[in-house]
């Protein structure tokens, strides 16, 4: 099993390189090969992310749901599903996914669901709730300058 995991890890790293170089078809093939060798939540999530670049949101959501089935503690796929639903115009369906992302114990970017909710609330005309989400994002990731900029911008609208 260790050999399969190592093979999957190497394929995942190569897929990520392809993705960063803009070779999306190569990335898709390598993520799929990584998943075939040893499925991980990360590989399914990143495959979904690549699908989203081509506006294949339903495929992306399917991969994120597979990621969750592999590891329900991984926060990225919950947030990504919410983001893809927003792209599909399904804002109300997206909200619970952002909250599930916030509750995930393993998430390297825990401010993202707050940022996504802030954008959604602001688009709906609810600057107060948007500001609240930005403040929560700042509490989780205080070093992100974009968050402070958005807080200041929205504070000008609320006051």
CNS distance restraints for C-alpha pairs under 8 A (distance, minus, plus):
assign (resid   1 and name CA) (resid   5 and name CA) 6.31 0.50 0.50
assign (resid   2 and name CA) (resid   6 and name CA) 6.11 0.50 0.50
assign (resid   3 and name CA) (resid   7 and name CA) 6.11 0.50 0.50
assign (resid   4 and name CA) (resid   8 and name CA) 6.04 0.50 0.50
assign (resid   4 and name CA) (resid  37 and name CA) 5.53 0.50 0.50
assign (resid   4 and name CA) (resid  38 and name CA) 6.07 0.50 0.50
assign (resid   5 and name CA) (resid   9 and name CA) 6.08 0.50 0.50
assign (resid   5 and name CA) (resid  37 and name CA) 6.98 0.50 0.50
assign (resid   5 and name CA) (resid  38 and name CA) 5.63 0.50 0.50
assign (resid   6 and name CA) (resid  10 and name CA) 6.25 0.50 0.50
assign (resid   7 and name CA) (resid  11 and name CA) 6.19 0.50 0.50
assign (resid   7 and name CA) (resid  34 and name CA) 7.26 0.50 0.50
assign (resid   7 and name CA) (resid  37 and name CA) 6.75 0.50 0.50
assign (resid   8 and name CA) (resid  12 and name CA) 6.02 0.50 0.50
assign (resid   8 and name CA) (resid  33 and name CA) 7.37 0.50 0.50
assign (resid   8 and name CA) (resid  34 and name CA) 4.22 0.50 0.50
assign (resid   8 and name CA) (resid  35 and name CA) 6.79 0.50 0.50
assign (resid   8 and name CA) (resid  36 and name CA) 7.89 0.50 0.50
assign (resid   8 and name CA) (resid  37 and name CA) 5.28 0.50 0.50
assign (resid   8 and name CA) (resid  38 and name CA) 5.57 0.50 0.50
assign (resid   8 and name CA) (resid  39 and name CA) 7.81 0.50 0.50
assign (resid   9 and name CA) (resid  13 and name CA) 6.22 0.50 0.50
assign (resid   9 and name CA) (resid  34 and name CA) 6.92 0.50 0.50
assign (resid  10 and name CA) (resid  14 and name CA) 6.24 0.50 0.50
assign (resid  10 and name CA) (resid  34 and name CA) 7.88 0.50 0.50
assign (resid  11 and name CA) (resid  15 and name CA) 6.05 0.50 0.50
assign (resid  11 and name CA) (resid  30 and name CA) 5.70 0.50 0.50
assign (resid  11 and name CA) (resid  31 and name CA) 6.79 0.50 0.50
assign (resid  11 and name CA) (resid  33 and name CA) 6.83 0.50 0.50
assign (resid  11 and name CA) (resid  34 and name CA) 5.17 0.50 0.50
assign (resid  12 and name CA) (resid  16 and name CA) 6.17 0.50 0.50
assign (resid  12 and name CA) (resid  30 and name CA) 6.60 0.50 0.50
assign (resid  12 and name CA) (resid  31 and name CA) 5.71 0.50 0.50
assign (resid  12 and name CA) (resid  34 and name CA) 5.64 0.50 0.50
assign (resid  12 and name CA) (resid  43 and name CA) 6.53 0.50 0.50
assign (resid  13 and name CA) (resid  17 and name CA) 6.30 0.50 0.50
assign (resid  14 and name CA) (resid  18 and name CA) 6.26 0.50 0.50
assign (resid  14 and name CA) (resid  27 and name CA) 7.61 0.50 0.50
assign (resid  14 and name CA) (resid  30 and name CA) 6.93 0.50 0.50
assign (resid  15 and name CA) (resid  19 and name CA) 6.11 0.50 0.50
assign (resid  15 and name CA) (resid  26 and name CA) 6.91 0.50 0.50
assign (resid  15 and name CA) (resid  27 and name CA) 4.28 0.50 0.50
assign (resid  15 and name CA) (resid  28 and name CA) 7.15 0.50 0.50
assign (resid  15 and name CA) (resid  29 and name CA) 7.75 0.50 0.50
assign (resid  15 and name CA) (resid  30 and name CA) 4.96 0.50 0.50
assign (resid  15 and name CA) (resid  31 and name CA) 5.67 0.50 0.50
assign (resid  16 and name CA) (resid  20 and name CA) 6.14 0.50 0.50
assign (resid  16 and name CA) (resid  27 and name CA) 6.58 0.50 0.50
assign (resid  17 and name CA) (resid  21 and name CA) 6.18 0.50 0.50
assign (resid  17 and name CA) (resid  27 and name CA) 7.75 0.50 0.50
assign (resid  18 and name CA) (resid  22 and name CA) 6.18 0.50 0.50
assign (resid  18 and name CA) (resid  23 and name CA) 4.93 0.50 0.50
assign (resid  18 and name CA) (resid  24 and name CA) 6.61 0.50 0.50
assign (resid  18 and name CA) (resid  26 and name CA) 6.10 0.50 0.50
assign (resid  18 and name CA) (resid  27 and name CA) 5.11 0.50 0.50
assign (resid  19 and name CA) (resid  23 and name CA) 5.51 0.50 0.50
assign (resid  19 and name CA) (resid  24 and name CA) 5.42 0.50 0.50
assign (resid  19 and name CA) (resid  26 and name CA) 7.70 0.50 0.50
assign (resid  19 and name CA) (resid  27 and name CA) 5.31 0.50 0.50
assign (resid  19 and name CA) (resid  50 and name CA) 7.40 0.50 0.50
assign (resid  23 and name CA) (resid  27 and name CA) 6.19 0.50 0.50
assign (resid  24 and name CA) (resid  28 and name CA) 6.10 0.50 0.50
assign (resid  24 and name CA) (resid  50 and name CA) 6.54 0.50 0.50
assign (resid  25 and name CA) (resid  29 and name CA) 6.31 0.50 0.50
assign (resid  26 and name CA) (resid  30 and name CA) 6.18 0.50 0.50
assign (resid  27 and name CA) (resid  31 and name CA) 5.98 0.50 0.50
assign (resid  27 and name CA) (resid  47 and name CA) 7.75 0.50 0.50
assign (resid  27 and name CA) (resid  50 and name CA) 7.56 0.50 0.50
assign (resid  28 and name CA) (resid  32 and name CA) 6.10 0.50 0.50
assign (resid  28 and name CA) (resid  47 and name CA) 6.10 0.50 0.50
assign (resid  28 and name CA) (resid  50 and name CA) 6.94 0.50 0.50
assign (resid  28 and name CA) (resid  51 and name CA) 7.92 0.50 0.50
assign (resid  29 and name CA) (resid  33 and name CA) 6.16 0.50 0.50
assign (resid  30 and name CA) (resid  34 and name CA) 6.04 0.50 0.50
assign (resid  31 and name CA) (resid  35 and name CA) 6.17 0.50 0.50
assign (resid  31 and name CA) (resid  43 and name CA) 5.83 0.50 0.50
assign (resid  31 and name CA) (resid  44 and name CA) 7.46 0.50 0.50
assign (resid  31 and name CA) (resid  46 and name CA) 7.59 0.50 0.50
assign (resid  31 and name CA) (resid  47 and name CA) 5.89 0.50 0.50
assign (resid  32 and name CA) (resid  36 and name CA) 6.16 0.50 0.50
assign (resid  32 and name CA) (resid  43 and name CA) 7.89 0.50 0.50
assign (resid  32 and name CA) (resid  47 and name CA) 7.48 0.50 0.50
assign (resid  33 and name CA) (resid  37 and name CA) 6.21 0.50 0.50
assign (resid  34 and name CA) (resid  38 and name CA) 6.17 0.50 0.50
assign (resid  34 and name CA) (resid  39 and name CA) 6.86 0.50 0.50
assign (resid  34 and name CA) (resid  43 and name CA) 6.94 0.50 0.50
assign (resid  35 and name CA) (resid  39 and name CA) 4.07 0.50 0.50
assign (resid  35 and name CA) (resid  40 and name CA) 6.54 0.50 0.50
assign (resid  35 and name CA) (resid  43 and name CA) 6.33 0.50 0.50
assign (resid  35 and name CA) (resid  44 and name CA) 7.12 0.50 0.50
assign (resid  39 and name CA) (resid  43 and name CA) 6.95 0.50 0.50
assign (resid  39 and name CA) (resid  44 and name CA) 7.45 0.50 0.50
assign (resid  39 and name CA) (resid  70 and name CA) 7.32 0.50 0.50
assign (resid  40 and name CA) (resid  44 and name CA) 6.46 0.50 0.50
assign (resid  40 and name CA) (resid  67 and name CA) 6.76 0.50 0.50
assign (resid  40 and name CA) (resid  70 and name CA) 6.30 0.50 0.50
assign (resid  40 and name CA) (resid  71 and name CA) 7.57 0.50 0.50
assign (resid  41 and name CA) (resid  45 and name CA) 6.02 0.50 0.50
assign (resid  41 and name CA) (resid  64 and name CA) 7.91 0.50 0.50
assign (resid  41 and name CA) (resid  66 and name CA) 7.37 0.50 0.50
assign (resid  41 and name CA) (resid  67 and name CA) 3.95 0.50 0.50
assign (resid  41 and name CA) (resid  68 and name CA) 6.50 0.50 0.50
assign (resid  41 and name CA) (resid  69 and name CA) 7.94 0.50 0.50
assign (resid  41 and name CA) (resid  70 and name CA) 5.57 0.50 0.50
assign (resid  41 and name CA) (resid  71 and name CA) 5.69 0.50 0.50
assign (resid  41 and name CA) (resid  74 and name CA) 7.04 0.50 0.50
assign (resid  42 and name CA) (resid  46 and name CA) 5.99 0.50 0.50
assign (resid  42 and name CA) (resid  67 and name CA) 6.87 0.50 0.50
assign (resid  43 and name CA) (resid  47 and name CA) 5.99 0.50 0.50
assign (resid  43 and name CA) (resid  67 and name CA) 7.68 0.50 0.50
assign (resid  44 and name CA) (resid  48 and name CA) 6.20 0.50 0.50
assign (resid  44 and name CA) (resid  63 and name CA) 5.15 0.50 0.50
assign (resid  44 and name CA) (resid  64 and name CA) 6.15 0.50 0.50
assign (resid  44 and name CA) (resid  66 and name CA) 6.50 0.50 0.50
assign (resid  44 and name CA) (resid  67 and name CA) 5.11 0.50 0.50
assign (resid  45 and name CA) (resid  49 and name CA) 6.23 0.50 0.50
assign (resid  45 and name CA) (resid  60 and name CA) 7.84 0.50 0.50
assign (resid  45 and name CA) (resid  63 and name CA) 6.10 0.50 0.50
assign (resid  45 and name CA) (resid  64 and name CA) 5.12 0.50 0.50
assign (resid  45 and name CA) (resid  67 and name CA) 5.87 0.50 0.50
assign (resid  45 and name CA) (resid  76 and name CA) 7.18 0.50 0.50
assign (resid  45 and name CA) (resid  77 and name CA) 5.67 0.50 0.50
assign (resid  46 and name CA) (resid  50 and name CA) 6.29 0.50 0.50
assign (resid  47 and name CA) (resid  51 and name CA) 6.31 0.50 0.50
assign (resid  47 and name CA) (resid  60 and name CA) 7.22 0.50 0.50
assign (resid  47 and name CA) (resid  63 and name CA) 6.81 0.50 0.50
assign (resid  48 and name CA) (resid  52 and name CA) 6.23 0.50 0.50
assign (resid  48 and name CA) (resid  57 and name CA) 7.96 0.50 0.50
assign (resid  48 and name CA) (resid  59 and name CA) 6.65 0.50 0.50
assign (resid  48 and name CA) (resid  60 and name CA) 3.72 0.50 0.50
assign (resid  48 and name CA) (resid  61 and name CA) 6.64 0.50 0.50
assign (resid  48 and name CA) (resid  62 and name CA) 7.56 0.50 0.50
assign (resid  48 and name CA) (resid  63 and name CA) 5.16 0.50 0.50
assign (resid  48 and name CA) (resid  64 and name CA) 6.18 0.50 0.50
assign (resid  49 and name CA) (resid  53 and name CA) 6.69 0.50 0.50
assign (resid  49 and name CA) (resid  60 and name CA) 6.27 0.50 0.50
assign (resid  49 and name CA) (resid  80 and name CA) 7.78 0.50 0.50
assign (resid  50 and name CA) (resid  54 and name CA) 7.19 0.50 0.50
assign (resid  50 and name CA) (resid  60 and name CA) 7.74 0.50 0.50
assign (resid  51 and name CA) (resid  55 and name CA) 6.62 0.50 0.50
assign (resid  51 and name CA) (resid  56 and name CA) 5.11 0.50 0.50
assign (resid  51 and name CA) (resid  57 and name CA) 6.77 0.50 0.50
assign (resid  51 and name CA) (resid  59 and name CA) 6.50 0.50 0.50
assign (resid  51 and name CA) (resid  60 and name CA) 5.39 0.50 0.50
assign (resid  52 and name CA) (resid  56 and name CA) 5.10 0.50 0.50
assign (resid  52 and name CA) (resid  57 and name CA) 5.28 0.50 0.50
assign (resid  52 and name CA) (resid  59 and name CA) 7.93 0.50 0.50
assign (resid  52 and name CA) (resid  60 and name CA) 5.79 0.50 0.50
assign (resid  52 and name CA) (resid  84 and name CA) 7.48 0.50 0.50
assign (resid  56 and name CA) (resid  60 and name CA) 6.22 0.50 0.50
assign (resid  57 and name CA) (resid  61 and name CA) 6.03 0.50 0.50
assign (resid  57 and name CA) (resid  84 and name CA) 5.71 0.50 0.50
assign (resid  57 and name CA) (resid  85 and name CA) 7.74 0.50 0.50
assign (resid  57 and name CA) (resid  87 and name CA) 7.83 0.50 0.50
assign (resid  57 and name CA) (resid  88 and name CA) 7.46 0.50 0.50
assign (resid  58 and name CA) (resid  62 and name CA) 6.21 0.50 0.50
assign (resid  59 and name CA) (resid  63 and name CA) 6.34 0.50 0.50
assign (resid  60 and name CA) (resid  64 and name CA) 6.27 0.50 0.50
assign (resid  60 and name CA) (resid  81 and name CA) 7.71 0.50 0.50
assign (resid  60 and name CA) (resid  84 and name CA) 7.58 0.50 0.50
assign (resid  61 and name CA) (resid  65 and name CA) 6.19 0.50 0.50
assign (resid  61 and name CA) (resid  80 and name CA) 7.75 0.50 0.50
assign (resid  61 and name CA) (resid  81 and name CA) 5.46 0.50 0.50
assign (resid  61 and name CA) (resid  84 and name CA) 6.99 0.50 0.50
assign (resid  62 and name CA) (resid  66 and name CA) 6.35 0.50 0.50
assign (resid  63 and name CA) (resid  67 and name CA) 6.17 0.50 0.50
assign (resid  64 and name CA) (resid  68 and name CA) 6.27 0.50 0.50
assign (resid  64 and name CA) (resid  77 and name CA) 4.80 0.50 0.50
assign (resid  64 and name CA) (resid  78 and name CA) 7.21 0.50 0.50
assign (resid  64 and name CA) (resid  80 and name CA) 7.30 0.50 0.50
assign (resid  64 and name CA) (resid  81 and name CA) 6.58 0.50 0.50
assign (resid  65 and name CA) (resid  69 and name CA) 6.31 0.50 0.50
assign (resid  65 and name CA) (resid  77 and name CA) 7.19 0.50 0.50
assign (resid  66 and name CA) (resid  70 and name CA) 6.35 0.50 0.50
assign (resid  67 and name CA) (resid  71 and name CA) 6.17 0.50 0.50
assign (resid  67 and name CA) (resid  72 and name CA) 7.52 0.50 0.50
assign (resid  67 and name CA) (resid  77 and name CA) 6.62 0.50 0.50
assign (resid  68 and name CA) (resid  72 and name CA) 4.46 0.50 0.50
assign (resid  68 and name CA) (resid  73 and name CA) 7.56 0.50 0.50
assign (resid  68 and name CA) (resid  74 and name CA) 7.01 0.50 0.50
assign (resid  68 and name CA) (resid  77 and name CA) 6.71 0.50 0.50
assign (resid  68 and name CA) (resid  78 and name CA) 7.72 0.50 0.50
assign (resid  72 and name CA) (resid 104 and name CA) 7.72 0.50 0.50
assign (resid  73 and name CA) (resid 104 and name CA) 5.25 0.50 0.50
assign (resid  73 and name CA) (resid 105 and name CA) 5.54 0.50 0.50
assign (resid  73 and name CA) (resid 106 and name CA) 5.51 0.50 0.50
assign (resid  74 and name CA) (resid 104 and name CA) 6.13 0.50 0.50
assign (resid  74 and name CA) (resid 105 and name CA) 6.96 0.50 0.50
assign (resid  74 and name CA) (resid 106 and name CA) 4.89 0.50 0.50
assign (resid  74 and name CA) (resid 107 and name CA) 6.00 0.50 0.50
assign (resid  75 and name CA) (resid  79 and name CA) 6.70 0.50 0.50
assign (resid  75 and name CA) (resid 100 and name CA) 7.71 0.50 0.50
assign (resid  75 and name CA) (resid 101 and name CA) 4.77 0.50 0.50
assign (resid  75 and name CA) (resid 102 and name CA) 7.27 0.50 0.50
assign (resid  75 and name CA) (resid 103 and name CA) 7.76 0.50 0.50
assign (resid  75 and name CA) (resid 104 and name CA) 4.85 0.50 0.50
assign (resid  75 and name CA) (resid 105 and name CA) 7.09 0.50 0.50
assign (resid  75 and name CA) (resid 106 and name CA) 5.81 0.50 0.50
assign (resid  75 and name CA) (resid 107 and name CA) 4.79 0.50 0.50
assign (resid  75 and name CA) (resid 110 and name CA) 7.80 0.50 0.50
assign (resid  76 and name CA) (resid  80 and name CA) 6.06 0.50 0.50
assign (resid  76 and name CA) (resid 101 and name CA) 6.77 0.50 0.50
assign (resid  76 and name CA) (resid 107 and name CA) 6.41 0.50 0.50
assign (resid  76 and name CA) (resid 109 and name CA) 7.97 0.50 0.50
assign (resid  77 and name CA) (resid  81 and name CA) 6.00 0.50 0.50
assign (resid  77 and name CA) (resid 101 and name CA) 7.68 0.50 0.50
assign (resid  78 and name CA) (resid  82 and name CA) 6.47 0.50 0.50
assign (resid  78 and name CA) (resid  97 and name CA) 5.24 0.50 0.50
assign (resid  78 and name CA) (resid  98 and name CA) 6.41 0.50 0.50
assign (resid  78 and name CA) (resid 100 and name CA) 6.18 0.50 0.50
assign (resid  78 and name CA) (resid 101 and name CA) 4.91 0.50 0.50
assign (resid  79 and name CA) (resid  83 and name CA) 6.25 0.50 0.50
assign (resid  79 and name CA) (resid  97 and name CA) 6.03 0.50 0.50
assign (resid  79 and name CA) (resid  98 and name CA) 5.10 0.50 0.50
assign (resid  79 and name CA) (resid 100 and name CA) 7.70 0.50 0.50
assign (resid  79 and name CA) (resid 101 and name CA) 5.25 0.50 0.50
assign (resid  79 and name CA) (resid 112 and name CA) 7.32 0.50 0.50
assign (resid  79 and name CA) (resid 113 and name CA) 5.71 0.50 0.50
assign (resid  80 and name CA) (resid  84 and name CA) 6.11 0.50 0.50
assign (resid  81 and name CA) (resid  85 and name CA) 6.12 0.50 0.50
assign (resid  81 and name CA) (resid  94 and name CA) 7.14 0.50 0.50
assign (resid  81 and name CA) (resid  97 and name CA) 6.56 0.50 0.50
assign (resid  82 and name CA) (resid  86 and name CA) 6.29 0.50 0.50
assign (resid  82 and name CA) (resid  91 and name CA) 7.99 0.50 0.50
assign (resid  82 and name CA) (resid  93 and name CA) 7.48 0.50 0.50
assign (resid  82 and name CA) (resid  94 and name CA) 4.09 0.50 0.50
assign (resid  82 and name CA) (resid  95 and name CA) 6.54 0.50 0.50
assign (resid  82 and name CA) (resid  96 and name CA) 7.69 0.50 0.50
assign (resid  82 and name CA) (resid  97 and name CA) 5.08 0.50 0.50
assign (resid  82 and name CA) (resid  98 and name CA) 5.75 0.50 0.50
assign (resid  83 and name CA) (resid  87 and name CA) 6.37 0.50 0.50
assign (resid  83 and name CA) (resid  94 and name CA) 6.86 0.50 0.50
assign (resid  83 and name CA) (resid 116 and name CA) 7.26 0.50 0.50
assign (resid  84 and name CA) (resid  88 and name CA) 6.31 0.50 0.50
assign (resid  84 and name CA) (resid  94 and name CA) 7.96 0.50 0.50
assign (resid  85 and name CA) (resid  89 and name CA) 6.33 0.50 0.50
assign (resid  85 and name CA) (resid  90 and name CA) 5.06 0.50 0.50
assign (resid  85 and name CA) (resid  91 and name CA) 6.42 0.50 0.50
assign (resid  85 and name CA) (resid  93 and name CA) 6.79 0.50 0.50
assign (resid  85 and name CA) (resid  94 and name CA) 5.39 0.50 0.50
assign (resid  86 and name CA) (resid  90 and name CA) 5.23 0.50 0.50
assign (resid  86 and name CA) (resid  91 and name CA) 4.91 0.50 0.50
assign (resid  86 and name CA) (resid  94 and name CA) 6.13 0.50 0.50
assign (resid  90 and name CA) (resid  94 and name CA) 6.34 0.50 0.50
assign (resid  91 and name CA) (resid  95 and name CA) 6.58 0.50 0.50
assign (resid  91 and name CA) (resid 120 and name CA) 7.35 0.50 0.50
assign (resid  92 and name CA) (resid  96 and name CA) 7.99 0.50 0.50
assign (resid  93 and name CA) (resid  97 and name CA) 7.61 0.50 0.50
assign (resid  94 and name CA) (resid  98 and name CA) 6.61 0.50 0.50
assign (resid  95 and name CA) (resid  99 and name CA) 6.57 0.50 0.50
assign (resid  95 and name CA) (resid 117 and name CA) 7.10 0.50 0.50
assign (resid  96 and name CA) (resid 100 and name CA) 6.18 0.50 0.50
assign (resid  97 and name CA) (resid 101 and name CA) 6.21 0.50 0.50
assign (resid  98 and name CA) (resid 102 and name CA) 6.38 0.50 0.50
assign (resid  98 and name CA) (resid 113 and name CA) 4.98 0.50 0.50
assign (resid  98 and name CA) (resid 114 and name CA) 7.46 0.50 0.50
assign (resid  98 and name CA) (resid 116 and name CA) 7.60 0.50 0.50
assign (resid  98 and name CA) (resid 117 and name CA) 7.05 0.50 0.50
assign (resid  99 and name CA) (resid 103 and name CA) 6.47 0.50 0.50
assign (resid  99 and name CA) (resid 113 and name CA) 7.20 0.50 0.50
assign (resid 100 and name CA) (resid 104 and name CA) 6.39 0.50 0.50
assign (resid 101 and name CA) (resid 107 and name CA) 7.98 0.50 0.50
assign (resid 101 and name CA) (resid 110 and name CA) 7.71 0.50 0.50
assign (resid 101 and name CA) (resid 113 and name CA) 6.44 0.50 0.50
assign (resid 102 and name CA) (resid 110 and name CA) 6.46 0.50 0.50
assign (resid 102 and name CA) (resid 113 and name CA) 6.44 0.50 0.50
assign (resid 102 and name CA) (resid 114 and name CA) 7.81 0.50 0.50
assign (resid 110 and name CA) (resid 114 and name CA) 7.88 0.50 0.50
assign (resid 110 and name CA) (resid 137 and name CA) 7.53 0.50 0.50
assign (resid 110 and name CA) (resid 140 and name CA) 6.59 0.50 0.50
assign (resid 110 and name CA) (resid 141 and name CA) 7.66 0.50 0.50
assign (resid 111 and name CA) (resid 115 and name CA) 6.34 0.50 0.50
assign (resid 111 and name CA) (resid 136 and name CA) 7.54 0.50 0.50
assign (resid 111 and name CA) (resid 137 and name CA) 4.41 0.50 0.50
assign (resid 111 and name CA) (resid 138 and name CA) 7.27 0.50 0.50
assign (resid 111 and name CA) (resid 140 and name CA) 5.92 0.50 0.50
assign (resid 111 and name CA) (resid 141 and name CA) 6.22 0.50 0.50
assign (resid 112 and name CA) (resid 116 and name CA) 6.13 0.50 0.50
assign (resid 112 and name CA) (resid 137 and name CA) 7.31 0.50 0.50
assign (resid 113 and name CA) (resid 117 and name CA) 6.08 0.50 0.50
assign (resid 114 and name CA) (resid 118 and name CA) 6.02 0.50 0.50
assign (resid 114 and name CA) (resid 133 and name CA) 5.00 0.50 0.50
assign (resid 114 and name CA) (resid 134 and name CA) 6.23 0.50 0.50
assign (resid 114 and name CA) (resid 136 and name CA) 6.71 0.50 0.50
assign (resid 114 and name CA) (resid 137 and name CA) 5.43 0.50 0.50
assign (resid 115 and name CA) (resid 119 and name CA) 6.32 0.50 0.50
assign (resid 115 and name CA) (resid 133 and name CA) 6.67 0.50 0.50
assign (resid 115 and name CA) (resid 134 and name CA) 6.06 0.50 0.50
assign (resid 115 and name CA) (resid 137 and name CA) 6.56 0.50 0.50
assign (resid 115 and name CA) (resid 147 and name CA) 7.94 0.50 0.50
assign (resid 116 and name CA) (resid 120 and name CA) 6.28 0.50 0.50
assign (resid 117 and name CA) (resid 121 and name CA) 6.01 0.50 0.50
assign (resid 117 and name CA) (resid 130 and name CA) 6.91 0.50 0.50
assign (resid 117 and name CA) (resid 133 and name CA) 6.66 0.50 0.50
assign (resid 118 and name CA) (resid 122 and name CA) 6.00 0.50 0.50
assign (resid 118 and name CA) (resid 129 and name CA) 7.03 0.50 0.50
assign (resid 118 and name CA) (resid 130 and name CA) 3.93 0.50 0.50
assign (resid 118 and name CA) (resid 131 and name CA) 6.73 0.50 0.50
assign (resid 118 and name CA) (resid 132 and name CA) 7.77 0.50 0.50
assign (resid 118 and name CA) (resid 133 and name CA) 5.36 0.50 0.50
assign (resid 118 and name CA) (resid 134 and name CA) 6.15 0.50 0.50
assign (resid 119 and name CA) (resid 123 and name CA) 6.09 0.50 0.50
assign (resid 119 and name CA) (resid 130 and name CA) 6.71 0.50 0.50
assign (resid 120 and name CA) (resid 124 and name CA) 6.36 0.50 0.50
assign (resid 120 and name CA) (resid 130 and name CA) 7.66 0.50 0.50
assign (resid 121 and name CA) (resid 125 and name CA) 6.38 0.50 0.50
assign (resid 121 and name CA) (resid 126 and name CA) 5.15 0.50 0.50
assign (resid 121 and name CA) (resid 127 and name CA) 6.67 0.50 0.50
assign (resid 121 and name CA) (resid 129 and name CA) 6.29 0.50 0.50
assign (resid 121 and name CA) (resid 130 and name CA) 5.15 0.50 0.50
assign (resid 122 and name CA) (resid 126 and name CA) 5.17 0.50 0.50
assign (resid 122 and name CA) (resid 127 and name CA) 5.11 0.50 0.50
assign (resid 122 and name CA) (resid 129 and name CA) 7.77 0.50 0.50
assign (resid 122 and name CA) (resid 130 and name CA) 5.48 0.50 0.50
assign (resid 126 and name CA) (resid 130 and name CA) 6.30 0.50 0.50
assign (resid 127 and name CA) (resid 131 and name CA) 5.95 0.50 0.50
assign (resid 127 and name CA) (resid 154 and name CA) 6.67 0.50 0.50
assign (resid 127 and name CA) (resid 157 and name CA) 7.40 0.50 0.50
assign (resid 127 and name CA) (resid 158 and name CA) 6.52 0.50 0.50
assign (resid 128 and name CA) (resid 132 and name CA) 6.26 0.50 0.50
assign (resid 128 and name CA) (resid 158 and name CA) 6.71 0.50 0.50
assign (resid 129 and name CA) (resid 133 and name CA) 6.32 0.50 0.50
assign (resid 130 and name CA) (resid 134 and name CA) 6.29 0.50 0.50
assign (resid 130 and name CA) (resid 154 and name CA) 7.99 0.50 0.50
assign (resid 131 and name CA) (resid 135 and name CA) 6.14 0.50 0.50
assign (resid 131 and name CA) (resid 151 and name CA) 6.22 0.50 0.50
assign (resid 131 and name CA) (resid 154 and name CA) 6.33 0.50 0.50
assign (resid 131 and name CA) (resid 155 and name CA) 7.27 0.50 0.50
assign (resid 132 and name CA) (resid 136 and name CA) 6.38 0.50 0.50
assign (resid 133 and name CA) (resid 137 and name CA) 6.19 0.50 0.50
assign (resid 134 and name CA) (resid 138 and name CA) 6.16 0.50 0.50
assign (resid 134 and name CA) (resid 147 and name CA) 6.42 0.50 0.50
assign (resid 134 and name CA) (resid 150 and name CA) 7.39 0.50 0.50
assign (resid 134 and name CA) (resid 151 and name CA) 6.18 0.50 0.50
assign (resid 135 and name CA) (resid 139 and name CA) 6.29 0.50 0.50
assign (resid 135 and name CA) (resid 151 and name CA) 7.10 0.50 0.50
assign (resid 136 and name CA) (resid 140 and name CA) 6.45 0.50 0.50
assign (resid 137 and name CA) (resid 141 and name CA) 6.10 0.50 0.50
assign (resid 137 and name CA) (resid 142 and name CA) 7.70 0.50 0.50
assign (resid 137 and name CA) (resid 147 and name CA) 7.13 0.50 0.50
assign (resid 138 and name CA) (resid 142 and name CA) 4.63 0.50 0.50
assign (resid 138 and name CA) (resid 143 and name CA) 7.77 0.50 0.50
assign (resid 138 and name CA) (resid 144 and name CA) 7.36 0.50 0.50
assign (resid 138 and name CA) (resid 147 and name CA) 6.13 0.50 0.50
assign (resid 138 and name CA) (resid 148 and name CA) 7.18 0.50 0.50
assign (resid 142 and name CA) (resid 147 and name CA) 7.98 0.50 0.50
assign (resid 144 and name CA) (resid 148 and name CA) 7.20 0.50 0.50
assign (resid 145 and name CA) (resid 149 and name CA) 6.32 0.50 0.50
assign (resid 146 and name CA) (resid 150 and name CA) 6.21 0.50 0.50
assign (resid 147 and name CA) (resid 151 and name CA) 6.13 0.50 0.50
assign (resid 148 and name CA) (resid 152 and name CA) 6.20 0.50 0.50
assign (resid 149 and name CA) (resid 153 and name CA) 6.21 0.50 0.50
assign (resid 150 and name CA) (resid 154 and name CA) 6.11 0.50 0.50
assign (resid 151 and name CA) (resid 155 and name CA) 5.97 0.50 0.50
assign (resid 152 and name CA) (resid 156 and name CA) 6.39 0.50 0.50
assign (resid 153 and name CA) (resid 157 and name CA) 6.90 0.50 0.50
assign (resid 154 and name CA) (resid 158 and name CA) 6.25 0.50 0.50
assign (resid 155 and name CA) (resid 159 and name CA) 5.96 0.50 0.50
